[in-house]
């Protein structure tokens, strides 16, 4: 009960999320690179009764990738993400699904490379780096959710890739943080009440911290 109460507290949830999301805040205009790499986790397959590939809560990754491409930040996009063999039974991979959405957003098919072997973020970096090096790409713009960015950047740099972080899908903005720390008494009371949304945010943040620890223990970081 204590863990649930703490985890569903807005102060705890937002503070944990902010500690990850604000590590790579945008610093001016994104510079150009050889390739834009977008990590999977933002799509659901076109399985009945869905008429087509659908986007989930991390869809900002795909939209931001398309925006960067249309801004001319890189001539190629690498869509990265495979299925987890012991978990997924989907008929397509996240890499293929993101490529479908990207083409719907005006990105030419010939500008999209797909890496569909990875089952975790470490393999995202490992297999994507192999493709990037084969193509002679050394500098990439990395797009993923802001909370996922610290682990992702470290893994790609471990593979010898120069990374320009381009986080999307922020859950904590400057406005929401300011409202929390400057809340009046009613606002303070509300922020202390248990909330399933806060608990979900805490869960996602803890998953990242546990992932970082586990990857360090395995020598991947």
BASEFI-75810 format. One record per residue: x, y, z of N, C-alpha, C, O in turn; residue in three letters; residue number from 0. Coordinates in steps of 0.001 Angstrom, whole numbers, plus 500000, padded with zeros to 6 digits. Example, Ala and Ser with C-alpha at 12.3 -4.5 7.8 and 13.67 -1.06 7.14 Angstrom:
% BASEFI-75810
n_u; n_v; n_w; ca_u; ca_v; ca_w; c_u; c_v; c_w; o_u; o_v; o_w; res; n
513190; 494310; 507800; 512300; 495500; 507800; 513200; 496700; 507800; 514236; 496681; 508465; ALA; 0;
512850; 497750; 507080; 513670; 498940; 507140; 512900; 500030; 507870; 513409; 501138; 508039; SER; 1;
//
This chain:
% BASEFI-75810
n_u; n_v; n_w; ca_u; ca_v; ca_w; c_u; c_v; c_w; o_u; o_v; o_w; res; n
500820; 498794; 500000; 500000; 500000; 500000; 500857; 501259; 500000; 500551; 502230; 499307; UNK; 0;
501935; 501236; 500785; 502824; 502404; 500838; 503456; 502650; 499474; 503525; 503787; 499006; UNK; 1;
503919; 501567; 498836; 504536; 501693; 497507; 503530; 502237; 496498; 503865; 503106; 495693; UNK; 2;
502306; 501733; 496538; 501280; 502192; 495609; 500934; 503661; 495844; 500766; 504427; 494896; UNK; 3;
500831; 504043; 497112; 500516; 505437; 497431; 501627; 506378; 496975; 501357; 507442; 496417; UNK; 4;
502868; 505986; 497214; 503992; 506823; 496785; 504071; 506878; 495259; 504274; 507944; 494678; UNK; 5;
503909; 505718; 494619; 504020; 505671; 493173; 502922; 506417; 492446; 503125; 506875; 491322; UNK; 6;
501763; 506547; 493066; 500644; 507248; 492433; 500569; 508714; 492843; 499619; 509409; 492485; UNK; 7;
501560; 509186; 493591; 501671; 510580; 494005; 502263; 511391; 492856; 503285; 511001; 492292; UNK; 8;
501638; 512513; 492502; 502108; 513288; 491345; 503518; 513820; 491551; 504297; 513875; 490599; UNK; 9;
503864; 514213; 492774; 505214; 514711; 493028; 506262; 513653; 492701; 507262; 513939; 492043; UNK; 10;
506026; 512448; 493158; 506974; 511357; 492906; 507040; 511048; 491419; 508127; 510946; 490852; UNK; 11;
505880; 510899; 490784; 505826; 510519; 489373; 506507; 511546; 488477; 507345; 511197; 487645; UNK; 12;
506146; 512802; 488650; 506683; 513856; 487783; 508176; 514068; 488038; 508937; 514294; 487097; UNK; 13;
508596; 513998; 489294; 510018; 514179; 489604; 510856; 513069; 488974; 511917; 513337; 488411; UNK; 14;
510387; 511836; 489066; 511107; 510718; 488448; 511165; 510878; 486927; 512221; 510708; 486318; UNK; 15;
510023; 511207; 486321; 509985; 511359; 484865; 510876; 512511; 484413; 511609; 512384; 483432; UNK; 16;
510815; 513619; 485118; 511621; 514796; 484758; 513115; 514500; 484840; 513893; 515000; 484028; UNK; 17;
513516; 513691; 485814; 514942; 513390; 485981; 515512; 512663; 484767; 516715; 512726; 484513; UNK; 18;
514653; 511973; 484017; 515081; 511294; 482797; 514844; 512160; 481559; 515729; 512310; 480716; UNK; 19;
513653; 512722; 481462; 513264; 513442; 480250; 514063; 514715; 480010; 514263; 515106; 478860; UNK; 20;
514516; 515356; 481055; 515185; 516647; 480890; 516697; 516520; 480772; 517402; 517527; 480835; UNK; 21;
517203; 515315; 480603; 518649; 515145; 480434; 519124; 515590; 479058; 520279; 515985; 478897; UNK; 22;
518237; 515529; 478062; 518605; 515919; 476700; 517569; 516884; 476132; 516952; 516619; 475101; UNK; 23;
517390; 518007; 476823; 516451; 519018; 476346; 516958; 519637; 475044; 518164; 519814; 474875; UNK; 24;
516054; 519968; 474127; 516470; 520587; 472868; 517268; 521865; 473116; 516878; 522709; 473923; UNK; 25;
518391; 521992; 472408; 519252; 523164; 472532; 519336; 523846; 471167; 520290; 523643; 470415; UNK; 26;
518348; 524635; 470868; 518344; 525307; 469577; 517955; 524370; 468446; 517318; 523342; 468673; UNK; 27;
518340; 524727; 467229; 517974; 523963; 466045; 518761; 522657; 465963; 519956; 522622; 466258; UNK; 28;
518084; 521595; 465564; 518733; 520300; 465380; 519676; 520382; 464172; 519231; 520765; 463090; UNK; 29;
520953; 520037; 464320; 521870; 520079; 463174; 521625; 518924; 462211; 520921; 517970; 462540; UNK; 30;
522205; 519016; 461032; 522049; 517965; 460030; 522902; 516747; 460382; 523870; 516841; 461137; UNK; 31;
522519; 515610; 459818; 523244; 514367; 460080; 523137; 513465; 458863; 522478; 513797; 457878; UNK; 32;
523799; 512316; 458949; 523758; 511352; 457841; 522425; 510612; 457778; 521965; 510229; 456702; UNK; 33;
521812; 510415; 458941; 520617; 509572; 459006; 519816; 509919; 460251; 520376; 510360; 461255; UNK; 34;
518516; 509720; 460184; 517642; 509825; 461357; 517284; 508404; 461779; 516761; 507632; 460975; UNK; 35;
517560; 508058; 463020; 517208; 506739; 463552; 516025; 506910; 464498; 516096; 507679; 465456; UNK; 36;
514942; 506195; 464227; 513762; 506246; 465096; 513545; 504862; 465686; 513514; 503868; 464961; UNK; 37;
513397; 504800; 467005; 513235; 503529; 467706; 511760; 503156; 467825; 510896; 504022; 467965; UNK; 38;
511488; 501857; 467767; 510131; 501350; 467798; 509480; 501462; 469164; 510119; 501817; 470155; UNK; 39;
508199; 501151; 469189; 507431; 501236; 470429; 506245; 502158; 470311; 505548; 502419; 471292; UNK; 40;
506011; 502660; 469087; 504942; 503650; 468896; 503796; 503140; 468044; 502866; 503895; 467758; UNK; 41;
503835; 501881; 467631; 502823; 501373; 466701; 502182; 500073; 467193; 502736; 499357; 468028; UNK; 42;
501003; 499795; 466650; 500317; 498520; 466838; 500004; 497954; 465459; 499640; 498706; 464554; UNK; 43;
500138; 496645; 465283; 499999; 496061; 463944; 498581; 496112; 463393; 497614; 496300; 464132; UNK; 44;
498480; 495942; 462077; 497177; 495934; 461396; 496543; 494561; 461518; 496434; 493825; 460537; UNK; 45;
496131; 494227; 462715; 495475; 492947; 462970; 493984; 493189; 463176; 493605; 494156; 463836; UNK; 46;
493124; 492317; 462616; 491670; 492510; 462729; 491241; 492707; 464184; 491734; 492009; 465070; UNK; 47;
490342; 493637; 464437; 489550; 494391; 463449; 490174; 495714; 463008; 489495; 496525; 462377; UNK; 48;
491458; 495955; 463326; 492093; 497193; 462870; 492209; 497195; 461349; 492637; 496196; 460770; UNK; 49;
491840; 498291; 460687; 491928; 498348; 459229; 493347; 498596; 458734; 493662; 498312; 457579; UNK; 50;
494206; 499125; 459607; 495573; 499446; 459202; 496453; 499541; 460444; 495974; 499368; 461565; UNK; 51;
497726; 499811; 460245; 498635; 500031; 461378; 498134; 501217; 462191; 497712; 502228; 461629; UNK; 52;
498181; 501093; 463515; 497724; 502174; 464376; 498871; 502675; 465251; 499852; 501968; 465482; UNK; 53;
498726; 503896; 465726; 499715; 504527; 466590; 499246; 504492; 468032; 498047; 504563; 468303; UNK; 54;
500197; 504381; 468967; 499850; 504397; 470384; 500358; 505680; 471041; 500603; 506671; 470354; UNK; 55;
500518; 505669; 472361; 500864; 506888; 473088; 502229; 507466; 472776; 502501; 508623; 473095; UNK; 56;
503099; 506665; 472148; 504435; 507159; 471795; 504514; 507605; 470340; 505605; 507688; 469777; UNK; 57;
503370; 507891; 469727; 503306; 508216; 468301; 504125; 509447; 467926; 504507; 509609; 466767; UNK; 58;
504397; 510313; 468897; 505175; 511526; 468608; 506529; 511201; 468000; 507081; 512007; 467251; UNK; 59;
507074; 510021; 468316; 508357; 509621; 467733; 508295; 509632; 466210; 509188; 510156; 465544; UNK; 60;
507230; 509045; 465668; 507106; 508921; 464227; 506824; 510281; 463584; 507408; 510616; 462554; UNK; 61;
505945; 511047; 464182; 505623; 512362; 463637; 506854; 513284; 463648; 507094; 514019; 462690; UNK; 62;
507624; 513235; 464736; 508814; 514088; 464828; 509857; 513652; 463811; 510547; 514490; 463230; UNK; 63;
509978; 512351; 463593; 510916; 511848; 462596; 510556; 512362; 461208; 511423; 512819; 460463; UNK; 64;
509274; 512287; 460867; 508830; 512782; 459562; 509092; 514279; 459436; 509512; 514750; 458379; UNK; 65;
508844; 515032; 460514; 509089; 516472; 460491; 510566; 516771; 460243; 510895; 517629; 459424; UNK; 66;
511451; 516072; 460940; 512889; 516287; 460762; 513326; 515950; 459339; 514158; 516642; 458752; UNK; 67;
512754; 514880; 458795; 513087; 514515; 457408; 512657; 515626; 456449; 513432; 516032; 455583; UNK; 68;
511438; 516111; 456600; 510933; 517147; 455692; 511665; 518478; 455881; 511677; 519315; 454979; UNK; 69;
512274; 518670; 457051; 513100; 519857; 457277; 514485; 519716; 456656; 515285; 520651; 456694; UNK; 70;
514766; 518553; 456089; 516053; 518326; 455435; 517191; 518018; 456380; 518354; 518231; 456039; UNK; 71;
516872; 517514; 457577; 517925; 517242; 458558; 518784; 516030; 458193; 519937; 515942; 458615; UNK; 72;
518238; 515107; 457422; 518975; 513932; 456950; 518242; 513354; 455747; 517018; 513462; 455662; UNK; 73;
518973; 512736; 454811; 518329; 512197; 453612; 517754; 510801; 453786; 517036; 510311; 452914; UNK; 74;
518064; 510157; 454907; 517668; 508762; 455119; 517121; 508595; 456533; 517588; 509245; 457468; UNK; 75;
516133; 507724; 456680; 515592; 507352; 457990; 515827; 505861; 458196; 515562; 505054; 457305; UNK; 76;
516324; 505505; 459368; 516437; 504099; 459754; 515370; 503806; 460802; 515412; 504331; 461914; UNK; 77;
514424; 502967; 460432; 513337; 502567; 461327; 513765; 501294; 462050; 514015; 500272; 461411; UNK; 78;
513850; 501351; 463369; 514459; 500263; 464132; 513484; 499638; 465122; 512901; 500334; 465953; UNK; 79;
513312; 498323; 465029; 512466; 497631; 465997; 511971; 496294; 465483; 511336; 496220; 464431; UNK; 80;
512264; 495236; 466230; 511774; 493905; 465883; 510785; 493407; 466914; 510447; 494123; 467857; UNK; 81;
510322; 492186; 466740; 509382; 491584; 467669; 510112; 490785; 468744; 511152; 490181; 468485; UNK; 82;
509557; 490790; 469947; 510116; 490007; 471046; 509613; 488579; 470887; 508410; 488328; 470960; UNK; 83;
510536; 487641; 470668; 510155; 486278; 470286; 509255; 485593; 471304; 508354; 484845; 470925; UNK; 84;
509485; 485839; 472598; 508710; 485151; 473627; 507458; 485916; 474052; 506708; 485466; 474919; UNK; 85;
507240; 487084; 473429; 506110; 487919; 473837; 505173; 488250; 472692; 503953; 488173; 472841; UNK; 86;
505740; 488622; 471537; 504929; 489110; 470423; 504530; 487989; 469477; 505319; 487092; 469182; UNK; 87;
503305; 488057; 469016; 502844; 487151; 467964; 502360; 487957; 466766; 501658; 487434; 465901; UNK; 88;
502738; 489239; 466719; 502272; 490126; 465664; 502846; 489700; 464313; 503914; 489093; 464239; UNK; 89;
502127; 490024; 463264; 502493; 489604; 461912; 503486; 490548; 461244; 504021; 490222; 460184; UNK; 90;
503745; 491710; 461839; 504695; 492674; 461293; 505567; 493197; 462421; 505226; 493055; 463595; UNK; 91;
506686; 493798; 462066; 507586; 494341; 463080; 507339; 495831; 463264; 506797; 496483; 462372; UNK; 92;
507736; 496379; 464424; 507617; 497828; 464613; 508351; 498626; 463536; 507886; 499693; 463137; UNK; 93;
509485; 498124; 463065; 510222; 498832; 462011; 509376; 498945; 460744; 509322; 500004; 460119; UNK; 94;
508719; 497848; 460372; 507866; 497856; 459179; 506635; 498739; 459384; 506205; 499438; 458467; UNK; 95;
506077; 498701; 460587; 504884; 499500; 460876; 505194; 500990; 460857; 504411; 501782; 460332; UNK; 96;
506342; 501378; 461432; 506723; 502789; 461400; 506984; 503240; 459972; 506669; 504374; 459611; UNK; 97;
507557; 502361; 459156; 507818; 502717; 457764; 506509; 503004; 457027; 506448; 503920; 456207; UNK; 98;
505466; 502229; 457314; 504155; 502456; 456700; 503624; 503841; 457069; 503162; 504586; 456206; UNK; 99;
503695; 504179; 458359; 503212; 505490; 458805; 504050; 506614; 458196; 503511; 507644; 457791; UNK; 100;
505350; 506418; 458133; 506235; 507451; 457575; 505906; 507729; 456109; 505920; 508882; 455677; UNK; 101;
505614; 506685; 455349; 505243; 506908; 453951; 503907; 507653; 453857; 503707; 508468; 452957; UNK; 102;
502998; 507368; 454793; 501734; 508095; 454823; 501943; 509565; 455167; 501116; 510415; 454836; UNK; 103;
503055; 509855; 455834; 503399; 511236; 456194; 504295; 511893; 455147; 504870; 512955; 455389; UNK; 104;
504410; 511257; 453987; 505104; 511889; 452871; 506567; 511557; 452715; 507246; 512170; 451891; UNK; 105;
507079; 510601; 453484; 508476; 510190; 453339; 508556; 509127; 452247; 507828; 508137; 452319; UNK; 106;
509413; 509293; 451236; 509515; 508287; 450170; 510007; 506940; 450706; 510853; 506899; 451600; UNK; 107;
509484; 505852; 450168; 509890; 504516; 450599; 511385; 504308; 450450; 512016; 503665; 451289; UNK; 108;
511959; 504858; 449367; 513384; 504655; 449107; 514277; 505379; 450113; 515481; 505132; 450163; UNK; 109;
513693; 506271; 450914; 514467; 506996; 451930; 514429; 506300; 453286; 514997; 506803; 454256; UNK; 110;
513760; 505140; 453364; 513585; 504451; 454648; 514320; 503116; 454646; 514079; 502261; 453794; UNK; 111;
515214; 502951; 455607; 515860; 501667; 455873; 515156; 501029; 457063; 514660; 501730; 457944; UNK; 112;
515113; 499695; 457090; 514425; 499008; 458195; 515384; 498037; 458892; 516064; 497235; 458252; UNK; 113;
515413; 498138; 460208; 516153; 497189; 461045; 515107; 496490; 461894; 514580; 497079; 462838; UNK; 114;
514800; 495244; 461573; 513673; 494576; 462233; 514082; 493325; 463005; 513277; 492410; 463181; UNK; 115;
515354; 493283; 463474; 515837; 492106; 464212; 515829; 492311; 465723; 515780; 491334; 466470; UNK; 116;
515875; 493534; 466180; 516109; 493823; 467601; 514912; 493468; 468471; 513759; 493608; 468064; UNK; 117;
515222; 492998; 469696; 514185; 492662; 470666; 514260; 493526; 471919; 513429; 493387; 472815; UNK; 118;
515245; 494413; 471990; 515388; 495339; 473115; 516221; 496528; 472652; 516682; 496565; 471511; UNK; 119;
516411; 497496; 473539; 517123; 498719; 473148; 518595; 498457; 472867; 519180; 499091; 471990; UNK; 120;
519198; 497531; 473601; 520594; 497173; 473324; 520734; 496659; 471892; 521652; 497056; 471174; UNK; 121;
519828; 495781; 471480; 519895; 495256; 470123; 519515; 496310; 469090; 520002; 496267; 467960; UNK; 122;
518652; 497257; 469460; 518385; 498402; 468582; 519705; 499073; 468201; 519974; 499329; 467027; UNK; 123;
520516; 499351; 469215; 521793; 500025; 468976; 522762; 499119; 468226; 523429; 499562; 467291; UNK; 124;
522842; 497862; 468628; 523793; 496918; 468035; 523519; 496699; 466553; 524417; 496856; 465725; UNK; 125;
522285; 496338; 466214; 521956; 496024; 464824; 521852; 497283; 463963; 522202; 497260; 462783; UNK; 126;
521376; 498369; 464546; 521305; 499624; 463790; 522705; 500135; 463478; 522964; 500614; 462374; UNK; 127;
523608; 500032; 464451; 524985; 500483; 464227; 525635; 499707; 463088; 526390; 500280; 462302; UNK; 128;
525348; 498407; 462990; 525918; 497600; 461908; 525453; 498121; 460545; 526248; 498213; 459610; UNK; 129;
524165; 498462; 460435; 523637; 499000; 459180; 524236; 500368; 458893; 524623; 500658; 457762; UNK; 130;
524310; 501208; 459922; 524851; 502557; 459745; 526299; 502524; 459274; 526680; 503271; 458373; UNK; 131;
527097; 501665; 459877; 528511; 501559; 459496; 528667; 501001; 458088; 529552; 501417; 457339; UNK; 132;
527798; 500051; 457733; 527830; 499488; 456380; 527533; 500558; 455335; 528095; 500542; 454240; UNK; 133;
526639; 501492; 455685; 526276; 502575; 454769; 527246; 503751; 454823; 527144; 504687; 454031; UNK; 134;
528182; 503694; 455758; 529137; 504795; 455904; 528584; 505974; 456677; 529101; 507086; 456570; UNK; 135;
527520; 505740; 457469; 526918; 506800; 458275; 527573; 506804; 459660; 527628; 505765; 460318; UNK; 136;
528060; 507938; 460097; 528703; 508015; 461413; 527985; 508974; 462366; 528181; 508906; 463579; UNK; 137;
527161; 509857; 461824; 526471; 510867; 462644; 524968; 510743; 462431; 524486; 510873; 461306; UNK; 138;
524230; 510493; 463505; 522790; 510285; 463363; 522001; 511174; 464318; 522483; 511566; 465381; UNK; 139;
520789; 511474; 463907; 519804; 512087; 464799; 518981; 510942; 465374; 518369; 510177; 464629; UNK; 140;
518967; 510824; 466685; 518261; 509722; 467344; 516929; 510212; 467895; 516887; 511134; 468711; UNK; 141;
515849; 509595; 467448; 514506; 509975; 467892; 513902; 508833; 468706; 513798; 507703; 468230; UNK; 142;
513512; 509142; 469921; 512755; 508229; 470765; 512067; 509067; 471831; 512230; 510286; 471869; UNK; 143;
511301; 508419; 472694; 510620; 509150; 473763; 511652; 509756; 474711; 512697; 509157; 474965; UNK; 144;
511359; 510930; 475224; 512312; 511652; 476077; 512763; 510811; 477265; 513930; 510865; 477653; UNK; 145;
511850; 510034; 477847; 512198; 509220; 479005; 513147; 508083; 478637; 513932; 507624; 479467; UNK; 146;
513069; 507645; 477411; 513886; 506539; 476909; 515232; 507004; 476365; 516104; 506182; 476084; UNK; 147;
515406; 508319; 476216; 516571; 508863; 475540; 517896; 508613; 476265; 518865; 508247; 475600; UNK; 148;
518000; 508789; 477604; 519303; 508580; 478253; 519888; 507195; 477990; 521071; 507079; 477672; UNK; 149;
519087; 506152; 478117; 519575; 504791; 477878; 519928; 504600; 476404; 520935; 503971; 476079; UNK; 150;
519106; 505139; 475524; 519326; 504960; 474088; 520597; 505652; 473614; 521379; 505072; 472862; UNK; 151;
520803; 506887; 474050; 522004; 507626; 473655; 523262; 506886; 474108; 524209; 506736; 473336; UNK; 152;
523270; 506428; 475349; 524441; 505730; 475885; 524740; 504466; 475087; 525903; 504158; 474827; UNK; 153;
523696; 503731; 474695; 523892; 502491; 473948; 524435; 502749; 472548; 525324; 502028; 472095; UNK; 154;
523926; 503748; 471861; 524414; 504046; 470512; 525838; 504585; 470557; 526652; 504252; 469695; UNK; 155;
526143; 505397; 471531; 527513; 505902; 471655; 528480; 504772; 471997; 529636; 504792; 471573; UNK; 156;
528014; 503799; 472754; 528834; 502623; 473066; 529206; 501869; 471790; 530254; 501227; 471726; UNK; 157;
528346; 501950; 470780; 528604; 501293; 469497; 529441; 502162; 468552; 529665; 501789; 467400; UNK; 158;
529901; 503313; 469037; 530756; 504167; 468247; 530031; 505096; 467289; 530629; 505597; 466337; UNK; 159;
528749; 505330; 467531; 527948; 506212; 466680; 527846; 507587; 467323; 527550; 507702; 468513; UNK; 160;
528092; 508632; 466533; 527906; 510010; 467020; 526404; 510312; 467017; 525742; 510214; 465984; UNK; 161;
525886; 510675; 468177; 524440; 510815; 468346; 524051; 512269; 468603; 524647; 512955; 469433; UNK; 162;
523035; 512716; 467866; 522377; 513986; 468154; 521007; 513635; 468730; 520132; 513205; 467978; UNK; 163;
520789; 513801; 470024; 519499; 513429; 470615; 518371; 514353; 470135; 518515; 515576; 470122; UNK; 164;
517262; 513747; 469746; 516074; 514502; 469347; 514872; 513887; 470061; 514086; 513168; 469443; UNK; 165;
514724; 514164; 471360; 513647; 513532; 472133; 512262; 514039; 471736; 512089; 515194; 471347; UNK; 166;
511287; 513146; 471845; 509882; 513488; 471607; 509065; 512865; 472731; 509616; 512230; 473631; UNK; 167;
507755; 513049; 472675; 506864; 512361; 473608; 507159; 512733; 475069; 507221; 511861; 475937; UNK; 168;
507336; 514021; 475329; 507575; 514495; 476702; 506302; 514377; 477529; 505216; 514701; 477050; UNK; 169;
506431; 513919; 478757; 505298; 513902; 479690; 505366; 515057; 480682; 504357; 515408; 481295; UNK; 170;
506553; 515653; 480846; 506733; 516781; 481777; 507213; 517987; 480982; 508304; 517967; 480411; UNK; 171;
506402; 519031; 480947; 506777; 520271; 480281; 507171; 521317; 481322; 506940; 521128; 482516; UNK; 172;
507759; 522407; 480873; 508118; 523484; 481796; 506866; 524032; 482478; 506892; 524373; 483661; UNK; 173;
505773; 524112; 481723; 504527; 524630; 482296; 503983; 523701; 483374; 503625; 524150; 484463; UNK; 174;
503919; 522400; 483072; 503368; 521463; 484052; 504250; 521366; 485293; 503743; 521198; 486402; UNK; 175;
505567; 521472; 485114; 506478; 521448; 486263; 506292; 522699; 487113; 506256; 522624; 488341; UNK; 176;
506174; 523847; 486454; 505961; 525090; 487184; 504656; 525090; 487949; 504598; 525569; 489082; UNK; 177;
503602; 524555; 487340; 502310; 524480; 488026; 502382; 523581; 489250; 501701; 523826; 490246; UNK; 178;
503205; 522541; 489177; 503324; 521621; 490304; 504061; 522266; 491470; 503599; 522201; 492609; UNK; 179;
505195; 522883; 491197; 506002; 523420; 492302; 505457; 524733; 492853; 505819; 525136; 493958; UNK; 180;
504588; 525407; 492091; 504006; 526674; 492562; 502505; 526527; 492849; 501772; 527516; 492881; UNK; 181;
502061; 525293; 493054; 500634; 525049; 493260; 500137; 525674; 494556; 500861; 525718; 495550; UNK; 182;
498884; 526163; 494542; 498268; 526649; 495769; 497801; 525449; 496600; 498013; 524302; 496206; UNK; 183;
497171; 525711; 497739; 496829; 524610; 498650; 495914; 523571; 498005; 496187; 522377; 498132; UNK; 184;
494822; 523976; 497307; 493979; 522954; 496653; 494767; 522130; 495628; 494595; 520916; 495524; UNK; 185;
495635; 522816; 494874; 496440; 522109; 493889; 497401; 521131; 494537; 497633; 520038; 494020; UNK; 186;
497962; 521533; 495678; 498870; 520652; 496411; 498148; 519412; 496900; 498677; 518303; 496815; UNK; 187;
496949; 519596; 497406; 496170; 518453; 497896; 495861; 517476; 496759; 495990; 516263; 496922; UNK; 188;
495453; 518017; 495608; 495129; 517176; 494458; 496357; 516397; 494000; 496248; 515224; 493640; UNK; 189;
497518; 517034; 494009; 498735; 516369; 493546; 499174; 515240; 494469; 499927; 514357; 494058; UNK; 190;
498708; 515267; 495707; 499065; 514224; 496664; 498112; 513037; 496625; 498410; 511981; 497183; UNK; 191;
496964; 513204; 495968; 495987; 512124; 495908; 496435; 511032; 494937; 497022; 511341; 493900; UNK; 192;
496169; 509761; 495252; 496528; 508671; 494344; 495829; 508819; 493000; 494659; 509196; 492924; UNK; 193;
496577; 508511; 491935; 496043; 508665; 490586; 496687; 507614; 489690; 497907; 507448; 489711; UNK; 194;
495891; 506910; 488912; 496425; 505832; 488084; 497364; 506351; 486997; 498292; 505651; 486592; UNK; 195;
497127; 507573; 486523; 498029; 508167; 485541; 499410; 508398; 486120; 500419; 508145; 485462; UNK; 196;
499452; 508886; 487366; 500735; 509076; 488040; 501447; 507744; 488245; 502660; 507641; 488064; UNK; 197;
500680; 506730; 488624; 501266; 505408; 488852; 501874; 504857; 487561; 502937; 504237; 487590; UNK; 198;
501209; 505077; 486446; 501738; 504643; 485156; 503036; 505365; 484820; 503982; 504755; 484324; UNK; 199;
503077; 506676; 485095; 504283; 507463; 484824; 505439; 506982; 485700; 506568; 506858; 485224; UNK; 200;
505161; 506710; 486985; 506180; 506176; 487888; 506694; 504836; 487382; 507899; 504585; 487394; UNK; 201;
505780; 503974; 486938; 506156; 502657; 486426; 507114; 502785; 485243; 508125; 502085; 485187; UNK; 202;
506804; 503673; 484298; 507649; 503854; 483125; 509030; 504385; 483496; 510038; 503962; 482931; UNK; 203;
509068; 505317; 484454; 510356; 505866; 484879; 511204; 504806; 485585; 512405; 504701; 485339; UNK; 204;
510579; 504030; 486455; 511307; 502974; 487155; 511806; 501915; 486179; 512897; 501372; 486353; UNK; 205;
511014; 501622; 485157; 511451; 500678; 484133; 512748; 501147; 483489; 513651; 500346; 483249; UNK; 206;
512842; 502445; 483206; 514063; 502980; 482602; 515252; 502877; 483556; 516338; 502466; 483149; UNK; 207;
515055; 503244; 484803; 516158; 503172; 485768; 516607; 501731; 485987; 517804; 501462; 486091; UNK; 208;
515648; 500801; 486057; 516005; 499389; 486205; 516731; 498901; 484945; 517687; 498131; 485031; UNK; 209;
516272; 499354; 483783; 516932; 498999; 482538; 518366; 499493; 482486; 519262; 498762; 482064; UNK; 210;
518589; 500720; 482909; 519947; 501283; 482923; 520839; 500462; 483849; 521975; 500142; 483500; UNK; 211;
520322; 500122; 485031; 521101; 499316; 485979; 521403; 497940; 485393; 522542; 497477; 485447; UNK; 212;
520388; 497287; 484834; 520578; 495949; 484266; 521580; 495971; 483115; 522398; 495060; 482988; UNK; 213;
521519; 496999; 482282; 522447; 497092; 481155; 523876; 497326; 481626; 524821; 496808; 481032; UNK; 214;
524035; 498100; 482687; 525369; 498279; 483284; 525900; 496947; 483808; 527065; 496611; 483596; UNK; 215;
525052; 496200; 484486; 525470; 494923; 485067; 525861; 493924; 483968; 526723; 493073; 484184; UNK; 216;
525239; 494025; 482808; 525540; 493117; 481706; 526707; 493613; 480850; 527138; 492926; 479924; UNK; 217;
527216; 494813; 481165; 528327; 495361; 480402; 527934; 495991; 479093; 528792; 496250; 478248; UNK; 218;
526643; 496247; 478904; 526164; 496855; 477669; 526316; 498377; 477678; 526275; 499009; 476622; UNK; 219;
526491; 498966; 478853; 526679; 500418; 478976; 528019; 500705; 479630; 528373; 501868; 479826; UNK; 220;
//
